[in-house]
């Protein structure tokens, strides 16, 4: 089976096998055109380790997971641009567009909402002046 960087295609290839007998499935990853190769490998290595994988996962594992992540981000972004164009916003993506696209996946939706909330919280915290820096050297030597 050939997999053109799609998790759905991989799941479909595995699911199409007969359930009556176990059959080995060979998957060959064909790299996507037009995007940098292995964009998230360093982050994925740490994430895989954090989820219980080896501290040095197989390069093939990193390649496949990187392809899946890049395809997901690309697909979500393209859908968000289309949605934005339909709304007449000229292709400018907003957080509401992303939330709308992930609304049917509760886990993803609530995680996205939480990340947006935290980003706003951090932004607001950066706006608050630091009293120590403003007062300078109060003791005065």
Buried (B, 14 or more C-beta within 10 A) or exposed (E): EEBEBBBEBBEEBEEEEEEEEEEEEEEEBEEBEEEEEBBBBEEBBEBBEEEEBEEEBEEEBBBBBBBBBBBEEBEBBEBBBEBBEEBEEEEEBEBEBBBBBBEEEEEBBEEBEEEBEEEEEEEEEEEEEEEEEEEEEEEEE
